[in-house]
């Protein structure tokens, strides 16, 4: 399997409401629920209109202001998002989610110190808030010069995009902002691979490794393409490199087994799949191949 990951997000999004019951009066709750429905369909302009109407009917409803901030954020209107989150906080200074979301907008604007302060406010309210803790670490890394907030945000949007061409375009934009971000290059390579663009994908994995020689995913992903091309000995080298960095990398063990089998080293392949089962005894891929090669 080829893999790509990215972490960090602007707080918890509202949950899709699958059914809206007709109401005799369109009160604030009705507009809030309708806004949640259209937000879940990525119709942010409609969501904003509905939630703004809810605010007219209930001006001090903190959750609605937070929802408005999320919708403005998704539309790229950072200034309006900040105002909405600040209103939510003004009405409820204990609303940790709004502090986290405000911090993320500031992070994407490269205002790392106030972003960290906002994340810390969330953690003071809820010490177990995982996203705020992750976002604080991202801002700390960015302040140290190891990460660009805007590039990270573009890459995160690419991770959420369903269309491959859109994913690729967003990752490429992120790399225009920060060409030295190894994980963004890795994820661009993954998107290119699934778009059938194998040579460009290989280039991105190679560049990711050149930037960060400890990024095990990129070795695995480069090996996977070599496996696809039946370049088995070269693939074996890449999977072994991934496992040297991360000895618990299950996908790399399974892929190594396939590459060794392709090279004719069945005993080595069996040993690789057995290593998978030591880590994850129920792993179906390893069990399948061990059965295929008549190994109990």
C-alpha positions in Angstrom: 0.0 0.0 0.0 1.1 3.5 -0.8 0.6 6.0 2.1 0.4 9.7 2.8 -0.7 11.5 5.9 -1.1 15.0 7.2 -2.2 16.3 10.6 -3.6 19.4 12.0 -7.0 21.0 11.5 -9.0 24.0 12.4 -11.1 22.4 15.2 -14.2 20.3 15.1 -16.5 20.8 12.2 -20.3 20.6 12.7 -21.8 17.1 12.2 -24.1 16.5 9.2 -27.7 16.5 10.2 -29.3 13.9 7.8 -32.8 15.0 8.2 -34.4 18.4 9.0 -37.9 18.2 10.5 -40.3 20.9 9.2 -41.0 23.6 11.8 -44.0 25.8 11.9 -41.8 28.8 12.7 -38.2 29.2 11.4 -36.5 29.9 14.6 -32.8 30.2 15.4 -32.5 26.4 15.8 -34.0 25.8 12.4 -31.5 28.1 10.7 -28.6 26.5 12.7 -29.6 23.0 11.6 -30.1 24.0 8.0 -26.7 25.7 8.1 -25.1 22.5 9.3 -26.7 20.5 6.5 -25.4 22.8 3.7 -22.0 23.2 5.4 -21.6 19.4 5.2 -22.2 19.7 1.5 -19.4 22.4 1.2 -22.0 25.0 0.4 -20.3 27.6 2.6 -22.0 30.7 1.3 -25.5 29.2 2.0 -24.3 28.1 5.4 -23.1 31.7 6.2 -26.5 33.1 5.1 -28.4 30.7 7.3 -26.2 31.1 10.4 -26.2 34.9 10.0 -30.0 34.7 10.2 -29.7 32.6 13.3 -27.5 35.3 14.8 -30.1 37.9 14.1 -32.7 35.8 16.0 -30.2 34.9 18.8 -27.3 37.3 18.8 -25.5 35.8 21.8 -25.5 32.2 20.6 -21.8 31.3 20.8 -21.9 28.1 18.9 -23.4 29.9 15.9 -20.7 32.5 15.9 -18.1 29.6 16.0 -19.9 27.9 13.0 -19.8 31.2 11.1 -16.1 31.4 11.7 -15.6 27.9 10.3 -17.6 28.7 7.2 -15.6 32.0 6.6 -12.4 30.0 7.2 -13.4 27.5 4.5 -14.1 30.4 2.1 -10.7 31.9 2.8 -12.1 35.0 4.5 -9.8 35.0 7.4 -10.7 38.5 8.7 -14.3 37.6 9.0 -13.4 34.2 10.6 -11.4 36.0 13.2 -14.2 38.4 14.1 -16.7 35.5 14.3 -14.4 33.4 16.7 -13.7 36.5 18.8 -17.5 37.1 19.2 -18.0 33.5 20.3 -15.2 34.0 22.8 -16.6 37.3 24.0 -20.0 35.7 24.7 -18.4 32.7 26.3 -14.7 33.0 27.5 -14.8 29.3 28.4 -15.4 28.2 24.8 -12.2 26.4 24.2 -13.1 25.3 20.6 -13.4 28.9 19.5 -9.9 29.7 21.0 -8.5 26.7 19.0 -10.1 27.8 15.8 -9.0 31.4 16.2 -5.5 30.2 16.8 -5.5 28.1 13.6 -6.5 31.2 11.5 -3.7 33.1 13.1 -1.4 30.2 12.4 -2.2 30.2 8.8 -1.6 34.0 8.7 1.9 33.3 10.2 1.0 35.0 13.4 2.6 32.2 15.4 3.0 33.8 18.9 -0.7 34.9 19.2 -1.7 31.6 17.7 0.2 29.7 20.4 -1.4 31.9 23.0 -4.9 31.0 21.7 -4.1 27.3 21.6 -2.8 27.6 25.2 -6.1 29.2 26.2 -7.9 26.1 24.8 -5.6 23.8 26.7 -6.2 25.8 29.9 -9.9 25.2 29.5 -9.5 21.6 28.3 -6.1 20.0 28.9 -7.1 16.9 26.9 -8.0 18.9 23.7 -5.9 16.9 21.2 -6.2 19.3 18.2 -5.1 22.3 20.3 -2.1 20.3 21.5 -1.2 19.3 17.9 -1.8 22.8 16.6 0.4 24.3 19.4 3.2 22.0 18.4 2.8 23.1 14.7 2.9 26.8 15.6 6.0 26.1 17.8 7.7 24.4 14.9 6.7 27.2 12.5 8.0 29.9 14.9 11.3 28.0 15.0 11.5 28.3 11.2 10.8 24.6 10.5 7.3 25.0 9.0 5.3 27.6 7.1 1.8 28.0 8.4 0.2 28.9 5.0 1.9 26.1 3.2 0.7 23.7 5.9 -2.9 25.0 5.6 -2.9 24.6 1.8 -1.6 21.0 2.2 -4.3 20.3 4.8 -6.9 21.6 2.4 -5.4 19.3 -0.3 -5.8 16.4 2.1 -9.5 17.1 2.4 -10.1 17.6 -1.3 -11.8 14.7 -3.0 -10.8 15.5 -6.6 -7.3 14.4 -7.5 -6.6 17.3 -9.8 -7.6 19.7 -7.0 -5.4 17.8 -4.5 -2.4 18.0 -6.8 -3.0 21.7 -7.5 -3.2 22.5 -3.8 -0.1 20.5 -2.9 1.8 22.3 -5.7 0.6 25.7 -4.4 1.8 24.7 -0.9 5.2 23.8 -2.3 5.4 27.2 -4.1 5.1 28.7 -0.6 7.5 26.2 1.1 9.5 24.0 -1.3 11.4 22.4 1.6 8.5 20.6 3.2 9.2 16.9 2.8 5.8 15.6 3.9 4.0 17.9 1.4 6.2 16.5 -1.4 5.4 13.0 -0.2 1.7 13.7 -0.3 1.9 15.3 -3.7 3.7 12.1 -4.8 0.8 10.0 -3.5 -1.7 12.1 -5.3 0.3 11.9 -8.6 0.6 8.1 -8.2 -3.2 7.7 -7.8 -3.6 10.0 -10.8 -1.5 7.6 -12.9 1.5 9.9 -13.1 4.2 7.5 -11.9 7.5 9.2 -13.1 6.5 12.6 -11.5 5.4 10.8 -8.3 8.8 9.1 -8.1 10.5 12.5 -8.4 8.5 13.9 -5.5 9.3 10.9 -3.3 13.0 11.2 -4.1 12.9 15.0 -3.4 11.1 14.3 -0.1 13.9 11.9 0.9 16.5 14.4 -0.1 14.9 16.9 2.2 14.2 14.5 5.1 16.2 11.3 5.0 14.2 10.0 8.0 10.8 10.1 6.3 10.0 6.4 6.1 6.8 6.9 4.1 8.6 8.3 1.1 11.0 5.3 1.0 8.0 2.9 1.2 6.1 4.9 -1.5 9.1 5.0 -3.8 9.6 1.3 -3.3 5.9 0.7 -4.1 6.3 2.4 -7.5 9.4 0.3 -8.2 7.3 -2.8 -7.3 4.6 -1.7 -9.7 7.4 -1.5 -12.4 8.7 -4.9 -11.5 12.0 -3.4 -10.5 12.1 -5.8 -7.5 15.7 -5.5 -6.3 15.5 -1.7 -6.3 12.2 -1.9 -4.4 13.7 -4.2 -1.8 16.3 -1.5 -1.1 13.7 1.2 -0.5 11.5 -1.0 1.7 14.5 -2.0 3.8 15.4 1.7 4.2 11.8 2.4 5.4 12.1 -0.4 8.0 15.5 0.8 9.2 13.8 4.1 10.1 10.5 2.6 11.4 10.8 -1.1 12.4 7.1 -1.3 13.0 6.0 -0.1 9.5 3.6 -2.8 8.6 3.0 -1.7 5.0 6.7 -1.7 4.4 7.0 -5.3 5.6 4.1 -6.4 3.4 5.5 -4.6 0.4 9.0 -6.0 1.1 7.4 -9.5 1.0 6.0 -8.8 -2.4 9.3 -7.4 -3.7 11.2 -10.4 -2.4 8.7 -12.8 -3.9 9.0 -11.0 -7.2 12.8 -11.4 -7.0 12.4 -15.1 -6.4 13.4 -15.0 -2.7 10.3 -16.8 -1.3 11.9 -17.6 2.0 12.8 -13.9 2.5 9.2 -12.9 1.5 7.8 -15.4 4.0 10.0 -13.9 6.7 8.8 -10.4 5.9 5.1 -11.4 6.1 5.8 -13.2 9.4 7.3 -10.0 10.7 4.0 -8.3 9.9 2.1 -10.9 11.9 4.4 -10.4 14.9 3.4 -6.8 15.0 -0.3 -7.3 13.9 -1.4 -10.9 14.2 -4.7 -10.3 12.4 -3.1 -8.6 9.4 -5.1 -9.9 6.3 -2.5 -9.0 3.7 0.3 -11.0 5.3 -2.1 -13.9 6.0 -3.2 -13.9 2.4 0.3 -14.1 1.0 1.5 -16.7 3.5 -1.5 -18.8 2.4 -0.7 -18.2 -1.2 2.8 -19.5 -0.8 1.6 -22.5 1.2 3.1 -21.3 4.5 1.1 -22.3 7.6 
